[in-house]
Amino acid sequence: MGQSKAEFLEQFGGDYGYPDAPRGIDDLRAAEFKRLEGMVYLDHAGATLYSEAQMTDVARDLMSNVYGNPHSQNDPSMATSDIVTSARHQVLKYFNASPKDYKCIFTSGATAALKLVGECFPWSRDSCYMYTMENHNSVLGIREYALSKGATASAVDVQEVIDPSKSHESDSMFKVSKHLNQRRGDDVLLHKYQNGSLAPISGNSLNLFAFPSECNFSGHKFNLSLVKFIKEGKFMDLPSQQQGQWMVLIDAAKGCTTEPPNLTLYSADFVVCSFYKIFGYPTGLGALIVKNEAASLLNKTYFSGGTVAASIADIDFVQKRKSIEQALEDGTISFLSISSLRHGFKIINMLTISAIARHTASLATYVRNKMLELKHSNGKNVCMIYGQTSKVNHLKMGPTITFNLKREDDTWFGYREVEKLASLSRIHLRTGCFCNPGACAKYVGLSHSDLVSNFEAGHVCWDGNDVINGKPTGAVRISFGYMSTYEDAEEFLKFLRSSFVSKPVGLNNEYMVNMDTLNLVDDWSQQALSVIRLKSITIYPVKSCQGFSVQSWPLTTGGLKYDREWLLQGLGGEILTQKKVPELSSICTLIDLELEKLFLESPKCKDKLQISLLDNLAHLSEEVDVYGQRYEVQSYGDKVNSWFSVAIGRPCTFMRCSSSKYRSCTINGGRDRLCRDTRSKLSFVNEGQLLLVSEESISDLNSRLSSSHGNGKQGVLVDAMRFRPNIVVSGSTPYNEDNWKRLRIGEAYFTSMGGCNRCQMINQYQSSGQVIKSKEPLATLASYRRKKGKILFGVLLNYEDGMEGEDDAVVERWIKVGQEVHTYLNDDLCTYIPGSFTCTRG
């Protein structure tokens, strides 16, 4: 045992590892979660993991018993009814809810349970829907039902007021700060009233207050004494029309994984949960725990199979069932999933929920404190943790840590950069706003104008816009589950230290130690070291398929002729690449310029495919979107599409680029320019027309890959083709290509568009006909080739065809292997004229 773990156990040993359970954490992890070997899973707030014993019990149960539709009376159906009844009682027991007072309604998840409350609640124009800022979108969505019925909606901030003289939580007081009232426009409400869709004024309005037992963004646990405080109407002075009865809804989807609300002590009217959050399986199953009195107030409009005692098809006659469960559960419930609940609760009951809470809290507290200690070399903090302080009682917080990371110059690491690097280290976490916009805005500090301007700038949920105008648009979240270990926590901390904490820059790295802090060398003397020559040319006709090498090749306005001129599209309109369809890497391509044909070969297809380059497919022309760029394309017939569908094992359409729009921008003179295009036509490339890498940079990368495996294991070395370059050059120094502004090969001139941002596609390679995935070389590149969230290797080039200001005549230029590559580093020393380069330095 290492010293760090010994220190951890000295502080948390009483809570960590289930000391009172039949099996400790190490035995549990080794026996039930063998699939986690070499992996750190830290997204238990998103979905926790099922155990192997749990799934074995589920499979044995289903293979040994016959369960029928519970709406019948045969023996399998009666067996199902018994299982469902038992499951309802087990869920109520989990929430310490008396079956006399509460009912368990099975739904497809917490979201469906919330939707059920929203659509059935008896809203009126006097009603108020109030909810805390820290609420999931699924809770916010209830607002639409309230507002559509003329009710008022309002978000609030709740602050617990601690009274030292009070010794019990039940005596807690709360300060509720209300945001602006939300209400539909009077003209809309008048129209709805005239059409009979608004509930009339009742004289005794019903109001609903919603809050999470634990915030899924910050991990903040709400004091459940808030239930009594709200129901007694102590929380604010409301207008007279809002002084009716208050009902309380608790979103326990996150909180019930470690501390389910005790409904005997805190008698909320509605509680919702999803079972995959508790024990991983089944997904698509949740519950609404509803108080009997509250259930009687719900107005359910729709009826379905199982919810009616009698109905007549051709007249307006229906009698709904009296049972709360049968009245609110539409159709046949997911009875096989419900039958598996007991196998999930088995391990929870063995460990006990209180021990799970202490175990996960010990890990979160340890990591949180260690994160707060992290400093850059200049003494500045690395981590900004939201909603947490080191002084908080660790059992008052959920096992969740949400944070952003800062560089030593106080700029932010983007959360997508953190996620990308974590994935390379096999650490799985979550980023974004976690479907909790109120908490995200509150903790990250985003104003209404920030949110609107971010949206207008194109930012939407789940995209890659992680920093806009110098502010994060979301955060990084890690969360622990009942099977998490100290080793998981330590691996995560090690990842933070190695990837984001700056250290004094040493002199042992000849090239780039940290691209965020070091300037690239701009030294003309490097040009005189040797002659740089074009080593190889590779054409990739079909996006993500294999390329072919040539000794010489013509250039067009789109770069290398026929390069990335074709692609495959899935049936849903998605663009197919190796990242989604690794089988693309096995398709060989070749273009014969003399025969004017494209040849394709796949190990899964008996015959080779030949496609004429002169085929006129205009009658099949259409327009598609490829990564935000609009293209006019020509598609092929069934014979070609069938061949590719067999080659990749899924239906697809083969398309050829017929034209694309010119993409233009103004390039400034800064070294960090992000602009990718001038006035150049692009085929189906992601950014620049061509990709260049140098043999010397490949050699340096391989030396790093070798040295990083000092444990005796053979490192995975890479060749240039791993990066799918069009041009490989030799004779330079490692990474000198980063500094080239323009270059000339023969009579052809190219402009550098900057470094190529690499993704995990370079970690895939073919071995014995199989696509192998590893973390290299991207992980090693990330250690020294990161710049503002990008991992750069190789440079993107655009071909300058000399057409600007001339007629439409095009002089076809060729490049040839062996030609000298002339490079130019400084714009102020080089003058570019279409058709020539003039440089004052010769």
N, C-alpha and C positions, 0 to 999 in steps of 0.2 A: 504494500500500500504506500502510495506516495505521500509526501508531506502535506500537499494541498488537500488531498482527500481526508487525511487524518485531521487536519484543522477544520475542515467542513463538518466531519462527523462529531468533532468535539462540540461544535456549536449547534448542530441540527440532528445529531444522532438519535435523539428521543422521538423525532418526528419523521425522519427519513427512513424509507425502506421497509415499512410495515413490520416492526419488531415483534408485534403481538399476533401477527397472522400466521397461518400454517406454513406459508412460504414467504421468504423475503424477496426483495426486488430483484436481486441478481438471479435467483433461481427462477423466478417468474419470467424474467426477460429471456433467459436462456431456453426455457421450456416452451413458452407460448408465443414468442415473437422472434423466432430464428430468422425470419425474412428481413429483419432490421439490421442484420450484421453489416457493418461498414457504412451504415446510413444514420443520419441524425434527423429524426422527424419532429418538427417543432410547430406543427399547425393543428394542434388538438382543439383549438377554438373553432377551427373550420370543420374538422371531422376527426374524432379520435379513432383508434385502431381496434379492430376485433382481435380476439385471441384465437389461437389455433384450437384450443380445447372447446371454446364456444362454437366454432364452426363445425368441429367434429360432432358435437352434441346435436347441432341443428340438422346436419346431414343424417345422422343415425335416427333421429326423431322422424324425419320425413320419409326415410326409407323403411321404417318399421311400422308406421301408422298410416291410416287412410283418413284424410280430413276432407269432408265434403262442404258444399255451399251451406252456410248456416241458415239459409232461408227455406230449407227442406226439413223433413221429419225423419229421414232414414238414419241408420246408426252412424255412418261417417259424419253426417250433418250434426247430429246430437253431440258427437265427440268434439266437433269444432266448437259448438256453442259452449260446452263445458270449458274448453281451453280459453275461449274469449272471455267468459265470465271470470275465470281465474286470473287472467291477465289484467282485467280491469281492476280487480282487488289489489293485485301486486303494484300497479301504478299508483293507486290511491295510497297504499301503504308507504310507498317511496316518498310521497309528499305529506305523509302523516295526516291524511285527510280522511275523516270518518265517512264511510259509505252512506250513513244516514244524512249527511249534510252535503256531500259532493257526488258528482257523477263523472265518470271518465268517458269522454267521447273520442273515438279514434278518428284521426284525420291523416292526410298524406304527409303531414309535417307541421311544424310550428307555424309556417306561413299560412297554410290552409286553415289552421285553427284561428289565427288572427283574422283572416278574411271572413270566416264564419261569424265571428263576433261582430265585425264591422257591418256586414250585410243584414244581420238579423237584429241589431240593436235598435230599440224604439226611438230613433232620433226625431226631434221636433225642432221648430224654430226657436224654442227656448232652451234647447240642449246645448251643452258645451263639451267638446272633446279636447281634453288637455293632456299633454304628454311632455316628458322631459326631453331636453335637447339630445341627451345620450340615448337615442333609440334607433333601432334597426329600421331600414326602409320598409320592412313588412309591417311595422307598427305605424310608421308615418302614413302608409297607404290607407289605413282606416279613415284618415282625414277626408278622403274623397267621398266616402259614404256620408259622413257627417255634413260636409259642406253641400253636397247635392241635395240634402234634405232640409237645407236652410239653417242648420246648426252653426254655432261658432266654434272655431278651432284656435288653439293657442299653444305655443311651446313655452316651457318654463325651465328655469334653472332652480335646482333644489340644493340647499346647503343645510347640513345638519348643524344645529346649534347645541354645543356641548354645555350642559349644566353640571358643574362639579358636585353640586349637592345631591344630584340624582344618581342612584346606584344601578338602576335598571334601564335596559334599552327601551322598554315600553314607555318610559317617561320622557323619551327624547322629544325635542322640539325641532322644527324645521323652518327655514326661511325660504319662501317660494317667490322667485322673481319672475314676473310674467313678461313675455314678449308681446308684440302687437297681435291684436285679434285678427283672425282671418275669417272672411265671410264672402260668399259669392255676391256678385253685384245685384243690386235691387231689381234691375230690369230682368235679369235671369231668374231670380226668385219669383217675381210676379208672374212671369210666363209659366213657370213650373206650377205655381199655385193655381193659376187659371186652368191648367191641364190636369189638376188633381194629383200631382206627383209629390206635393209637399205635405208632410204630416201637420195636422192642425195644432193650434196651441192647446195644450192639455191642461194647463193650470197646475200641473204637478210634474215638472220636467225631470227627465232622467239624464244624468251627466256621466261621462266616463273619463277616468284618469288612468293613464298607462305609463308604466316605467319598467325598466329591466331590473331583474334581481342583481345582475352583474353586467356592466357595460362591455360589449364585445370589442370595443375599441381600446379602452384604457385598462380594463380589468377592475375598475372601481366597483365595489359592492355597495349597493344601496341598503340603508338600514330599513328592514322590513316593517319597523314600527310606523313607517310612512303610510302603511295601509290604514291603520286606525286613525291616524292624523287626518288623512283625506276623507275617510268615510264620516268622520265627525264634523267635517266642514270647518276645521280650524285654520286652514292654510291661507285664506285671503278674504278680503272684503269684496264680494262679487255683487254685480247688479241684481236687483230683486228677481229678475227672470232666470237667474242662474243659481238661485238658492234652493233648488230642488234636491233630490236624492243623488248622492255621488256613489258610483260603483267603481271598483278598482280592478284593473287588468295588470298582471305581472307577466312580462316576457321572460321566462326562465330557461330559454333555449341554451344560453351559455352558462348561467349560474347553477343550473341543476346538475351539472357534471361534477361539482365538488360540494355544493351546498343547496340541495333542493329546498324551496320555501316550505317551512313548517306551517301547514294550513290550520292546525289546531291553535297555534299561537297567533298567526297572522291571517285572518280570515278574508283573503281576497275573493272577489267574485269570479274571476277568470284567471287561469294560469295556463300557459302554453309551453310545450316542449317538443323536441325531436329526439328520437331514441339513438340515432347514429352519433349524436353528440355525447351520449353517455357511455355507450359500449361498442360503437363502430358499425354494428349491423343489427337490424336491417336499416337501409336507407329508405326514404319514401314512406315513412311511418312516424306519426307524431300523435299528440293528444291535446285535447282541450279539457282541462279539469275545471268544471263549472259548478258553482254553488246552486243548489236546487232552486232557491228563490230567484236567482238571477236567470236560470234557464227558463223559468216560467214566463219571464218578461221578453224573451227573444221572439221576434216575429219572423218566422221562416216562411218564405213565399213558395219556393219551389218544392215540389214533392217528387219522389222517385220510388223505384223498387225498394221495398223494405221500410219505407217511412209512412205508409198508409195502411189503415185497417180495411178500407173499402174505397173504391172509386168507380165511376161509370164513364165510359168512353164518350158517349154522344150527348150527355147533358152535364151541366156544371154541378157535379156532385163529387165530393171527396171528404172522407173522414180520416184524419191523421191519427197515428198511434199515440197513445198517452205516455208511453215510456220515453224518457228524455233521450236515452241513447238511440232508440229506434227512430225518434222524430228528427234527430239532428244528423244521423249518419246516412248519407245518400248511397243507395245501391249496395252491392256486396262489398263488405269491408275486406281489407287485405289480410285474410284470415291466416294464410301461411306465414306471413311476416309476423302477425300477432302471436302465432304459436311459438315463434323463436325468441320472444322477449324473455321468457323464463331462463333461457340459457345465457342471455346477456346479464341478467340480474344476478345470476349465480356467482360470478366472479366479483361483482360489486359487493354483494352481501358477505362474501368470504373475507374481503379486505376491510370492509365497512367504509361508509361514505366519510365518516369523520377522519379516519386514517388517511384516506385518499386526499382529503382537503389539506391535512398537515404535511403529507409527503410532497404534494405539488407546490404548496406554499413555501416549503423549505428550499426547493430548487429555484423558484422564482425570486425569492428574497436574496439568495446567495448570488445569483446572476445579476440582479438589479444593483446590488451593492458593488459588485466587481465592475460593472459597466460605469457606474458613477465615478469610480477611481481612475478610469482610463484617461490619460493625458497625452497630448502631442509633445513633440520635443521642445516646443516653445511654451509649454505649460498650460495650453488651452484645452478645455474639455472636448472629448470626442463625441460623447453621447448626449443627446437631448431626449430625456425620457418623459413621456406624457402621462399626467395624472398620478405620478408616483413620487414619493419622497422617501428618503432613507429612514425617516423617523416613524413611518406608518407601521402599525402593527401588521405583521405579514399575513395574519388570518383575516384582516379587513380588506385585503386585496385578493382578486382572483389570480390564478397562476398564469398571468398574461403580462407581457412587457411590450409596450409599443413605443417606438423611438424613431428618431432620425439621427444621422451621423454628419458631423462637421469636419471639414478639412482644417488645417492649421491656420488658413487665411480667413476663416469664418464663413466660407462658402459651403454649400451643402453637397454631400454625396447624394445623387439621385437614388430613390428607393429601388428602381429597377436595376441599377448597377449593383446594389447590395444583393438583390435576389439572384442576379446572374452569377455573381461570384460565389454566393452560397451554394447554388446548384452545382457548380464545378467542384465544390468540396463535399458534395452529397449531403448538404444541409438543406432541409426543406422547410421553408417558412412562408409567410404571406405578406403581400405588400398592397398598398392602395388606401382606400378609406373603409374597406370591409363592410360596405353597404350601410354605413352609419354616418351620413353626411353632417348631422348636427354635432356629434362628438368630434369628427374630423375638423370641422371648421373651428370649433371651440378650442381644441387643444393645439392645433397647428397654427391657429391665428389667421384664418382666412375670413375676410370681410365679405359682405354681400357683393360688393363691387369686384373683389378678387375672384369670387366664384363665377360671376357673370362673365368677366373678361377672360377667365380661363376657358370657359365654355365657348366663347366667341373665337378664341384662339385655336379651337379644335379639340380641346381636352374633354374626353368622356371617360366613364368608368372603364377600367381594365386596359387603358391604352398605355403608351410608353412616355407620356408627357409628365415626368415626375418632378421637374423643377421649371416653373414659369415665372419670369420677372424676378428671379432670385429667391423665390419662395417655394418650399415643397408643396406639392398638390396632394400629398398623402403621407404615409409613413410605413415603417416596417414593423411587423408584429411577430413575436414568438410566443408560444403558449405550450404549457406542459400538460401531460396526461398521466393517468395512473401508472403507466408502464415506463415513464421517463426515468432516466437515471442520472446520477452525478456525472458519469462519463459523457452523456449528451450535453450537459451544461458546460463541461470543461472544453469539449470540442468546439462548441459555439464561441466561447470566450477566446480560445486559441485562434479561431477564424477572424474575429474582430481585431485582435492584436496584430496578426500578420498581414491583414489586408487593408486596414484603415488607420492604424496608429502610425503617424510619421515618426521617423527616427533621424538622428543627425546623418546627413549625407556623407558617406565615406568616399574614398578615392579608389576603391577596388573594382569599380565597374567602368570599363572603358567607354561604354556607350550610354545607355539611359537607365538610371536607377529608378527615377520617379518622374514620369513625364508631366505630372501636374506642377512640379516645382523646378524642373530643369529646362532651360532653353535648348533647342536642338542646335547642334554645331553648324555654323554657317561659314565654312572655311574653304576658300577657293583652292588652297594648296592641295586639298585631297584629290582634286581633279587630275593633278599631275602625277599621281602615284602610279597609275597604269591606264591602259586603254580599256574602256568599257565596251563590251561587245554584246550583240544580241545572240543569246545562246539557244533559245527555242521559241517556237510560235505554236500556239494551240488554239484550235477553233472549237467552240461548243455550240453546234447548231441548235440543239434542243435544250432548253433550260433544265438544268439539274441532271441531264444525262451525261454519259462520258463524252470527252472531246477526242480530237485526233490531231496529231502533230504534223506539221508541214515544214518544208524548207523555205518556201516563200508564199506570200498570199497578198491579194489586192485589198485596198482600203476603199471604203465608201463614206458618204456623209454620216453613216451610223457607226463607223469604226471599221473593224475587220468584217469583210463581206460575209454575210450569212451567219455571223456570230449571234447566238441567242435570238434567232429569228422565228423559232417555233417554241411552243410550250403545250403542256397538257392541262386541261381544266376538268375538275370534278363535276359530277352531276348537279351539285349544289351551287356551282359557279365559282368554287374556290380554286385558286391556283395551286397546282400540285408541284411540290419541290421535294428534295431529298429529306428535308426535316420532317415532312409528313409521310412521304412515301419513299423509304430507303431503296426499294426495288428499282427506282429510276437509275441508280448508280450502276446497274448491271447492263443497261442498254448501250450498245456500241453505236457510234455514228461515224459517217464518212461522207464527204462531198467530193465528187469527181467533177471538176470544172469543165473538162472537155466533154464529158457525157451529159453534163448539166443535170445531174441526179444526186439526190440524197439517199444514202443507203443506211439501213438500220438493222441491227441484229440483237436478239435477246435469247438467253439460255432457255427461256420458257416457250419460245416460239420455234416451230420446226422450220419455217421458211423465213428468209430475209425479206425485208420490206424495201421496195424501191419507190421513190417519189420524185417525179419530174420537177425540176426547179422552174419550169416554164408553165406549169399547170395554171390555167385561168380559172380561179375560183370565185370570181367577183359576185356570182349569183348567190354565193353562200356568205357574203360579207355581213359583218355585224360589228358592234362596238362593245368592248369589255373594259372593266376596270382592273388594272394590275398594280396593286400596292399604291393606290391613290392616283395613278396616271391613266388617262383614257387612251385607248388604242383602237384603231380600226383593224379588224382581223378577218381572215378568211378561214373557214373551217372545212374539214374534209368529210368524205362520205363514210358509210358504215364499214366498208372493208378496212380502211385505215384505222378507224376508231376501234374496231374489234381487235385488230392486231395489238394495239397499245393496251387495250383492256386486258388481254391475256398476259401481256408482258409484265404489267404491274399488279395484276390480280384484283382490279377494280374497274368499274365502268368509267370511261373518260372520253373527252373530246380533244382531238389534235387540232391546233390552231397555228396559223402563220400571221405574223405581223405584216400588215400592208402599209400602215402609216401610223405615226405618232406625232403629237404636238411638239413644237419646239419649246423647250423649257429654258427660261432665261433668268438670270439674276446678276446683280452687280457684285463683283469680287473686290473686296477691299484688300489693302496690302498687308493685313495682319497675318501672322503665322498661324493663328488659331481659326482662320476662316472656316465656316461650316458650309459655305455655298458649294453646290455640287455641279452646277451647269452654267454654261454660257449659251451660245446659240447652236446647240448640237442636237441632231436627231438621235433618239435612243431606241434601240430594239427592246427586248424583254430583259434588259439588265436592271439591277436594282438602283444603281447610281451612275457611276461613270461608264464610258463605253468599253474601256479595256482595263485589265488589272495587270500590274507589273510587280514582280518580286525579284529579288536578287539572290544569287547562289550564296553570297557571303552572309546575308541575313539568315538564310536557311541553315548554313553551317553554324553560325553563332547560336541559333535556337537549339540545334541538335546537341551542341556542347552543353547547354544549360539543361536540356532534358537528360543527358547522361549523368551530369553531376548531381541532379536532383534525386537520383536513385542510388544513393550511397549505401543502401542497405544490402547491396549484392544482387538486387533484382535487375533484370535487363530492362532498360528504359525503351519506350516506344519511340524510335526515331522516325522522322518524317522526310519526305522528299517534296520538291516544289509543287508537284501535282496535287498534293493534299489541299492546297489553297486554291485550286482551279484558276491559275493565272493564264492570261493570254500571252504574256511576254515574260520570259526569264532572261535576265542579264547577268553577266559575270565581269569581274575585273574592278569592281568598286570596293568599298569598305562596308561593313555591316551597317544597315539602316541609313546609309548616306542618301538613299532614295527619298527619305523623308524631306530632304532639303531642296530637292529639285523643283523648280517652278515650271520649267519647260524643257523639252528635249527634242532632239532631231535624230531620226534614223533614216539614212539615205536622204531622200528628198521629202520625207514626210515629217511633219511637225506636230507635237503633242503638247497639251497643257495639263499640268498636274492638278487634279481636283482635291488633293489631300489624301490622308491615310484611309485605308479600307477597314471599316469596323467589322471585326470578326464575330461570328456566332458559333454555336455548338456544332454546326454542320462540319467544321474542320476536324471534329473529334471522331467522325465516322470514317471507316476504311474497310476495304474488302479483304477477306482472308478465307481461302478455301471456299469461295462462292458465298460466304456469309458476310452480312454487314455487321461489323464490330463497332461498338460504341465505347469510348473511354472518356476520361476527363482531360486527356492531353491531345494536342499541345496547348489548348486554350488556357488551362490552369497555369502553366508556366508562363505563357504570354501575359496573362493577367498580372503576374508578379512584377513585371517590369515594362510592359507596353500599354499601360492604362493612361488615358488622357480624358478627363472630364466625362467619365462614365463609359468611354469607348475603349475597346481592346484593339489596338491598331497593328496591322501587319500587311505590308504591301501598299502600293499607292494606286489610285484610280487615275486614268488618263482619258482625255478627250482628244480626238483627232481633229486638227485644224485643217479643213479642206480647201481654204483659200477662196471660198465662193463669195464672201461678204463684199458687196459692192461690184461684183462682176456679173456677167450673164450666166445663163444656166449651164453653160458648157462645163463639163467636169473632166479634169485630167486624172485618169486612173493611175494611182501610185501604188507601188508594191513595197513591202518590206521583206528582207531576206535574212536568214540565219547567217551569222558571221559579220553582218554590217556593224560598223562602229556606231556607238551611241554617244551623241554629244549632249551634254547636260548644261543647264544654265540655272544659277541659283538666285540671282538678285534682279528684281524687276527694274531697279534703277540703273543697272548696268547693261540691260538687254532691251532692245527695241524690237517688237514683233511686227512684221509687215506680212500680210497674206502672201504666201509664196516664197518668203525668205526670212531669215533671221539676221539681224545685225547686232553685234555685241561689241561694246567699247573695250572690252578686255580681250578681244580676239577670239 
